[in-house]
Protein backbone atom coordinates (compact mmCIF):
# COMPACT_ATOMS: atom_id res chain seq x y z
CA UNK A 1 0.00 0.00 0.00
CA UNK A 2 2.82 2.39 0.81
CA UNK A 3 4.24 1.99 -2.69
CA UNK A 4 0.84 2.72 -4.21
CA UNK A 5 0.59 5.91 -2.17
CA UNK A 6 4.11 6.78 -3.36
CA UNK A 7 2.80 6.47 -6.92
CA UNK A 8 0.00 8.87 -6.05
CA UNK A 9 2.53 11.32 -4.60
CA UNK A 10 4.70 11.05 -7.72
CA UNK A 11 1.71 11.61 -10.01
CA UNK A 12 0.54 14.67 -8.07
CA UNK A 13 4.11 16.00 -7.93
CA UNK A 14 4.46 15.63 -11.70
CA UNK A 15 1.16 17.46 -12.20
CA UNK A 16 2.79 20.37 -10.31
CA UNK A 17 6.08 20.15 -12.23
CA UNK A 18 7.90 18.58 -9.27
CA UNK A 19 9.60 15.29 -8.55
CA UNK A 20 8.75 13.45 -5.34
CA UNK A 21 12.21 14.47 -4.10
CA UNK A 22 11.55 18.12 -4.93
CA UNK A 23 8.32 17.92 -2.96
CA UNK A 24 10.15 16.37 -0.01
CA UNK A 25 12.63 19.27 0.00
CA UNK A 26 9.86 21.87 -0.24
CA UNK A 27 7.98 20.07 2.54
CA UNK A 28 11.03 20.09 4.80
CA UNK A 29 11.47 23.82 4.21
CA UNK A 30 7.77 24.42 4.87
CA UNK A 31 7.92 22.42 8.12
CA UNK A 32 10.88 24.47 9.31
CA UNK A 33 8.55 27.37 10.08
CA UNK A 34 8.92 31.00 9.10
CA UNK A 35 11.04 32.15 7.40
CA UNK A 36 11.12 28.60 5.91
CA UNK A 37 14.91 28.69 5.76
CA UNK A 38 17.40 25.83 6.30
CA UNK A 39 21.03 25.18 5.40
CA UNK A 40 21.60 22.73 2.54
CA UNK A 41 23.56 20.48 4.92
CA UNK A 42 20.73 20.32 7.45
CA UNK A 43 18.24 19.73 4.65
CA UNK A 44 20.24 16.84 3.18
CA UNK A 45 20.53 15.29 6.65
CA UNK A 46 16.78 15.63 7.26
CA UNK A 47 16.02 13.98 3.93
CA UNK A 48 18.74 11.35 4.27
CA UNK A 49 20.38 12.12 0.94
CA UNK A 50 23.92 13.01 -0.06
CA UNK A 51 25.08 16.59 -0.31
CA UNK A 52 25.60 16.08 -4.05
CA UNK A 53 22.03 14.94 -4.57
CA UNK A 54 20.81 17.83 -2.43
CA UNK A 55 22.87 20.30 -4.47
CA UNK A 56 21.35 19.08 -7.74
CA UNK A 57 17.84 19.22 -6.26
CA UNK A 58 18.32 22.71 -4.83
CA UNK A 59 19.72 24.00 -8.13
CA UNK A 60 16.65 22.68 -9.96
CA UNK A 61 14.29 24.26 -7.39
CA UNK A 62 16.16 27.59 -7.57
CA UNK A 63 15.99 27.64 -11.39
CA UNK A 64 12.22 27.08 -11.09
CA UNK A 65 11.99 30.05 -8.70
CA UNK A 66 10.73 27.90 -5.82
CA UNK A 67 13.65 28.55 -3.46
CA UNK A 68 16.37 31.16 -3.09
CA UNK A 69 19.72 31.34 -1.35
CA UNK A 70 20.10 33.87 1.44
CA UNK A 71 23.20 35.28 3.08
CA UNK A 72 23.72 33.91 6.57
CA UNK A 73 24.58 36.18 9.46
CA UNK A 74 27.91 34.39 10.00
CA UNK A 75 28.86 34.67 6.33
CA UNK A 76 29.96 31.02 6.23
CA UNK A 77 26.83 29.15 5.27
CA UNK A 78 24.26 30.02 2.65
CA UNK A 79 20.83 28.78 3.72
CA UNK A 80 18.00 28.35 1.26
CA UNK A 81 14.41 29.39 1.79
CA UNK A 82 11.07 28.97 0.11
CA UNK A 83 9.96 31.76 -2.15
CA UNK A 84 6.32 32.83 -2.30
CA UNK A 85 6.07 30.83 -5.52
CA UNK A 86 7.58 27.81 -3.76
CA UNK A 87 5.09 28.07 -0.91
CA UNK A 88 2.21 28.37 -3.38
CA UNK A 89 3.39 25.35 -5.41
CA UNK A 90 3.87 23.27 -2.24
CA UNK A 91 0.43 24.29 -0.94
CA UNK A 92 -1.30 23.50 -4.24
CA UNK A 93 0.36 20.07 -4.56
CA UNK A 94 -0.36 19.23 -0.92
CA UNK A 95 -4.01 20.22 -1.24
CA UNK A 96 -4.39 18.07 -4.35
CA UNK A 97 -2.71 15.10 -2.67
CA UNK A 98 -4.99 15.44 0.36
CA UNK A 99 -8.03 15.67 -1.90
CA UNK A 100 -6.98 12.57 -3.86
CA UNK A 101 -6.34 10.58 -0.67
CA UNK A 102 -9.73 11.57 0.77
CA UNK A 103 -11.44 10.60 -2.48
CA UNK A 104 -9.73 7.20 -2.54
CA UNK A 105 -10.64 6.45 1.07
CA UNK A 106 -14.23 7.63 0.59
CA UNK A 107 -14.63 5.41 -2.47
CA UNK A 108 -13.21 2.36 -0.68
CA UNK A 109 -14.79 2.69 2.78
CA UNK A 110 -18.12 3.86 4.15
CA UNK A 111 -18.16 6.42 7.02
CA UNK A 112 -18.40 3.71 9.73
CA UNK A 113 -15.45 1.82 8.24
CA UNK A 114 -13.44 5.04 8.04
CA UNK A 115 -14.13 5.70 11.74
CA UNK A 116 -13.14 2.14 12.65
CA UNK A 117 -9.95 2.44 10.60
CA UNK A 118 -9.15 5.72 12.37
CA UNK A 119 -9.61 4.09 15.80
CA UNK A 120 -7.45 1.10 14.82
CA UNK A 121 -4.66 3.20 13.34
CA UNK A 122 -4.70 5.58 16.32
CA UNK A 123 -4.23 2.59 18.63
CA UNK A 124 -1.38 1.28 16.50
CA UNK A 125 0.24 4.72 16.45
CA UNK A 126 0.05 5.00 20.25
CA UNK A 127 1.67 1.55 20.60
CA UNK A 128 4.46 2.44 18.17
CA UNK A 129 5.07 5.74 19.96
CA UNK A 130 5.25 3.88 23.29
CA UNK A 131 7.86 1.59 21.76
CA UNK A 132 9.88 4.06 19.68
CA UNK A 133 8.93 7.55 20.85
CA UNK A 134 7.07 10.24 19.00
CA UNK A 135 8.05 11.24 15.50
CA UNK A 136 9.52 14.72 15.28
CA UNK A 137 9.11 17.12 12.41
CA UNK A 138 12.72 16.24 11.47
CA UNK A 139 11.94 12.55 10.94
CA UNK A 140 11.51 12.60 7.18
CA UNK A 141 11.47 9.46 5.02
CA UNK A 142 14.46 9.03 2.75
CA UNK A 143 13.98 9.46 -1.00
Buried (B, 14 or more C-beta within 10 A) or exposed (E): EEEEEEEBBBEBBEEBEBBBBBBBBBBBBBBBEEEBBBBBEBBBBBBEBEEEBBEEBBEBBBEBEBBBEEEEEEEEEEBBBBBEEBBEBBEEBBEBBEEBBEEEEEEEEEEEEBEEEEEEEEEEEEEEEEEEEEEEEEEBEEB
